[in-house]
Structures are given as C-alpha cells and as structure tokens.
Amino acid sequence: MDDLFTNGFERIVIPGTGHFPHLEQPKTVADHIVDFLNGHPASHPELEGLTES
C-alpha cells in the first residue's frame, strides 16, 4: 500500500476493537488523533509494536 500514499501512512490496530473504534475505545482513538495533530505518536503501552508505518 505504500505506493498508494505519497506521504506514507500509519495503520494502528487497537486490540479488542471492531468496526467502531471511536465508540468502543474513544479515549484511545482520541489520543491517537490528538497525537497525530500534534505530530508525535500516541502513548499507549498496550499498543506497543502494533503500528505499521
């Protein structure tokens, strides 16, 4: 998929979450959004090693 995104992308898998992560894990999703907007990764030890760049 890297070739489809000229600036790259980050896929984040949140364990135990289905199709509605914003409803199932709202704090985790909000933290990732805020950290994305601030330009640094979210701090969630339970997700360590689960991101793909």
N, CA, C and O of each residue as an XYZ file, in Angstrom:
212
protein
N       0.805     -1.199      0.000
C       0.000      0.000      0.000
C       0.850      1.266      0.000
O       0.351      2.343     -0.326
N       2.116      1.152      0.358
C       2.975      2.337      0.418
C       2.948      3.140     -0.876
O       3.014      4.369     -0.847
N       2.852      2.449     -2.015
C       2.877      3.151     -3.293
C       1.608      3.984     -3.533
O       1.606      4.858     -4.399
N       0.555      3.731     -2.794
C      -0.687      4.485     -2.952
C      -0.706      5.780     -2.142
O      -1.548      6.648     -2.374
N       0.218      5.911     -1.198
C       0.259      7.080     -0.322
C       1.609      7.763     -0.468
O       2.618      7.266      0.032
N       1.630      8.900     -1.151
C       2.894      9.556     -1.450
C       3.603     10.069     -0.198
O       4.828     10.190     -0.197
N       2.863     10.371      0.864
C       3.476     10.840      2.116
C       3.488      9.759      3.184
O       3.729     10.045      4.357
N       3.230      8.517      2.783
C       3.203      7.423      3.738
C       1.900      7.372      4.504
O       1.024      8.218      4.321
N       1.776      6.381      5.359
C       0.586      6.233      6.175
C       0.949      5.443      7.421
O       2.005      4.813      7.490
N       0.073      5.485      8.388
C       0.263      4.705      9.599
C      -1.035      3.968      9.875
O      -2.099      4.580      9.966
N      -0.945      2.660     10.008
C      -2.097      1.832     10.347
C      -1.968      1.454     11.808
O      -0.934      0.932     12.227
N      -2.998      1.710     12.583
C      -2.978      1.401     14.006
C      -4.068      0.377     14.282
O      -5.237      0.596     13.963
N      -3.673     -0.744     14.877
C      -4.616     -1.791     15.248
C      -4.865     -1.687     16.744
O      -3.925     -1.722     17.539
N      -6.117     -1.560     17.125
C      -6.487     -1.471     18.535
C      -7.120     -2.810     18.921
O      -8.243     -3.103     18.509
N      -6.414     -3.620     19.705
C      -6.925     -4.945     20.072
C      -8.292     -4.869     20.754
O      -8.548     -3.984     21.570
N      -9.156     -5.809     20.403
C     -10.470     -5.873     21.022
C     -11.467     -4.870     20.477
O     -12.542     -4.684     21.045
N     -11.113     -4.224     19.375
C     -11.978     -3.212     18.787
C     -12.425     -3.671     17.412
O     -11.628     -4.206     16.641
N     -13.703     -3.463     17.102
C     -14.245     -3.873     15.814
C     -14.336     -2.706     14.848
O     -13.387     -1.941     14.677
N     -15.488     -2.586     14.225
C     -15.695     -1.576     13.178
C     -15.962     -0.174     13.703
O     -16.018      0.773     12.918
N     -16.127     -0.020     15.011
C     -16.454      1.286     15.573
C     -15.485      1.660     16.688
O     -15.892      1.815     17.839
N     -14.199      1.807     16.349
C     -13.217      2.081     17.405
C     -13.504      3.371     18.172
O     -13.202      3.463     19.362
N     -14.082      4.363     17.502
C     -14.382      5.629     18.178
C     -15.467      5.463     19.239
O     -15.560      6.281     20.154
N     -16.286      4.421     19.130
C     -17.306      4.144     20.146
C     -16.817      3.137     21.186
O     -17.170      3.223     22.362
N     -15.997      2.178     20.737
C     -15.540      1.103     21.607
C     -14.339      1.497     22.468
O     -14.214      1.040     23.604
N     -13.475      2.327     21.941
C     -12.267      2.771     22.647
C     -12.074      4.270     22.410
O     -11.058      4.673     21.845
N     -13.025      5.097     22.830
C     -12.970      6.525     22.479
C     -11.715      7.247     22.959
O     -11.184      8.089     22.235
N     -11.231      6.943     24.154
C     -10.039      7.633     24.651
C      -8.817      7.284     23.819
O      -8.029      8.163     23.469
N      -8.656      6.012     23.502
C      -7.513      5.593     22.692
C      -7.546      6.257     21.325
O      -6.526      6.757     20.851
N      -8.709      6.266     20.691
C      -8.842      6.890     19.374
C      -8.572      8.394     19.472
O      -7.843      8.951     18.652
N      -9.151      9.038     20.459
C      -8.943     10.474     20.628
C      -7.469     10.794     20.877
O      -6.942     11.766     20.336
N      -6.806      9.976     21.698
C      -5.377     10.190     21.956
C      -4.565     10.086     20.676
O      -3.648     10.878     20.456
N      -4.891      9.123     19.836
C      -4.163      8.968     18.570
C      -4.427     10.142     17.634
O      -3.516     10.603     16.947
N      -5.646     10.619     17.603
C      -5.966     11.776     16.757
C      -5.218     13.015     17.242
O      -4.613     13.729     16.442
N      -5.257     13.267     18.535
C      -4.565     14.433     19.093
C      -3.065     14.333     18.845
O      -2.431     15.313     18.454
N      -2.496     13.148     19.074
C      -1.065     12.975     18.850
C      -0.701     13.142     17.375
O       0.351     13.695     17.055
N      -1.568     12.667     16.476
C      -1.338     12.868     15.048
C      -1.321     14.357     14.731
O      -0.441     14.836     14.016
N      -2.282     15.075     15.257
C      -2.356     16.514     15.008
C      -1.181     17.261     15.629
O      -0.755     18.295     15.116
N      -0.663     16.735     16.731
C       0.496     17.349     17.381
C       1.820     16.859     16.798
O       2.876     17.407     17.115
N       1.774     15.840     15.955
C       2.967     15.380     15.274
C       3.822     14.375     16.017
O       4.992     14.206     15.674
N       3.280     13.697     17.029
C       4.047     12.658     17.705
C       3.134     11.482     18.042
O       1.919     11.648     18.142
N       3.725     10.277     18.221
C       2.921      9.072     18.417
C       2.178      9.058     19.749
O       2.613      9.663     20.729
N       1.064      8.364     19.762
C       0.280      8.215     20.990
C       1.046      7.358     21.990
O       1.830      6.486     21.616
N       0.805      7.623     23.246
C       1.469      6.868     24.305
C       0.492      5.856     24.892
O      -0.244      6.154     25.833
N       0.499      4.661     24.320
C      -0.361      3.576     24.787
C       0.467      2.303     24.832
O       0.648      1.660     23.798
N       0.976      1.917     26.004
C       1.820      0.725     26.107
C       1.126     -0.532     25.602
O       1.792     -1.440     25.106
N      -0.203     -0.606     25.717
C      -0.899     -1.806     25.277
C      -0.872     -1.968     23.771
O      -1.161     -3.051     23.261
N      -0.529     -0.905     23.047
C      -0.462     -0.961     21.585
C       0.958     -1.042     21.057
O       1.168     -1.053     19.844
N       1.928     -1.097     21.942
C       3.326     -1.113     21.532
C       3.589     -2.250     20.547
O       3.234     -3.403     20.794
N       4.214     -1.900     19.439
C       4.549     -2.890     18.424
C       3.421     -3.210     17.459
O       3.590     -4.055     16.580
N       2.281     -2.559     17.600
C       1.150     -2.861     16.733
C       0.944     -1.855     15.610
O       0.023     -2.002     14.806
N       1.798     -0.832     15.548
C       1.644      0.160     14.488
C       2.477     -0.250     13.284
O       3.521     -0.887     13.422
N       2.008      0.118     12.118
C       2.721     -0.138     10.872
C       2.952      1.197     10.195
O       2.027      2.001     10.077
N       4.173      1.444      9.751
C       4.439      2.694      9.037
C       4.819      2.394      7.613
O       5.085      3.313      6.838
